């Protein structure tokens, strides 16, 4: 487990941040009623950023191992 945290520190931090944000209850905000599927777009962006960071760190680790 510690090896994963050492190899992918940004990914682990982002994962914990996403979990925390996902567990926070969303208040009912009147100005946001006009946006359809706002929660779906938010999850798409969060997990898209997670995937990008994970791929970046994976490629960085793999590149150093190959070279």
N, C-alpha and C positions, 0 to 999 in steps of 0.2 A: 504494500500500500504506500509506504513512504517513497518507494522508487517511482511510482506513478506521480506522486506529488512533486518530486524533484524533477522529473522529466517534463511534466506539463503543468507548471505553476499557474500560468494565466488561465488555462482551461479549467483547472480546479477552482480557482477564485471565481471565475465567471459562472461555473456550475452552481456553486453555493449561492451566489448572488441571484441567479435565476430561481432557485428553489425558494429563497426568502421572498422574492417579489411575487412568486406564484402563490405563496401561502397567505399573503396579505389580502384581507377582504376588500373588495372594490366598493367604495361608497357610491350611492346613487347621485350622480351629478347631472343636473338638468341641462347644461349646455352641451353635454356629450350625447344626448339622445338622438341627434341628427346623424350620427356616424353609425353605419351598419357594420356589424361584425368587428367592432373595435378590439375586443379581446382576442379574436382570432388573428388579426393583423399584429397585435402586440406579441403574441406567442410566436408567430412566424418570424418577426424581426429578432426576438431574443434567441430563439434556437438557430436562426440563420447566422447570427453573430457567433454563437457558440461553435457551430460547425466550422465557420471560417477560422476562428482562433485555433481550434483543435487541428485542422488541416495544416495551418501555418506552423504550429509547433511540431506536428508529426513530420512535416517535410524538413524542418530545420534539424530535427534530431536525426532523421534518416540520412540527410545530406552529409552531416558531419560523420556519420558512421561509414558511409560509402567512401568519402574522401579521406 
